[in-house]
Amino acid sequence: MICPHCNRPVPTVTKRHLEILRLLSLGDKEIAAQLGISPQTVKNHLLGIRQEMGHLSRTGLVVTALKRGWLKLDEIILPVGGNGESQSG
C-alpha cells in the first residue's frame, strides 16, 4: 500500500508486532515471558519491525506507533520498580 501523502510504501505491522511494541519498555526476556515466546523470537520480531518502520531506537519505534495511531498511550506496558512486575501506562 502506498501512502497518499508521501507516495512511499506504508509499513505493514502485524498483530504480533503491535504486541511487542506495547511491551517494548520491558526487556527482551520479559517480553518473551509475557508472550510465551523465546527472547530470540522477540529479537527477530524487533528486526522485522525496524526494517518496516526504519531503524529507530526502541523509544522511537513506540513514539512512531503512537503517532500513527497503531497504539494508544494507555495500551503500553511500563515496568514498575525493580521487582519484575509491570503495569499498563
N, C-alpha and C positions, 0 to 999 in steps of 0.2 A: 504494500500500500504506500502511496506517495502523499506526503503532507501537502495540502493545497496552499499553505502559506510560504513554505521554504523550498518546495519542489524536491525534497530529499525523502529517502525511504523512512517510514515510521517504524521504530523498533517494535519487534514482537516480544511481548512479555507474557510468559506462561503463568499459570496459577501457582506453580512451584516457585517461580522467580519472585512473585509477589509475596509468598510466604517467607522466603528468605529475606527479602527487602524489609519486611515487617520486623524481623528478628535481628537485623544487621548490627544493632548496637551491642549484641551479645557476641561472644567469641565463637569460632567455628565449632568447637566441641559442644558448646551449649546449644547452638542452632541445631546441630546434628541430633543431640538428645531430644530436643523439643519435637523434631520432625521424624525421628525414628530412622535416620539415615546415617551414613558414616561421615566423619569430618572431611574425608577426601571427596565425597559426593558434594558436600557443601562447597568446597573449593572449586570443583568442576562447574557447579551452577554459577558461582560468582564469576568465573572466567567467561561463561556464556553471557551473563548479564552485562559484564564490562564490554564484551565485544558488541553487544546490541546497543548499549547506551553510551558508549565512549569509555575510555579508560579513566574513570573517575575514582576518587577515594571512596571509602565506604560512606562517609558523610555526604559526599557529592551525589552518590547513587540515590540515597534516601531523599535528599533535597530535590533532585530531579524527578523522582517518582511522586513526591508531594506536589510539585509544580504542575506536573502533567495530569494530576488527578487520579493516579493509579493507587495511591494510598491516602488515607486521612490521618491526621496527626494522632487521633485517639486510637488508631489501629496499631501503632508502633509499640513494640515491647521494649521497655527500658530496664537495664539492670538495676538492682536495688542492693545497696551496701556491698559487702564483700562475702556474703554467705551463699552466693549462687542462686538466690531467688530472683525472680523477675516479676515485673508488673507492667500493665499497659499504661501508656502515657496519657 
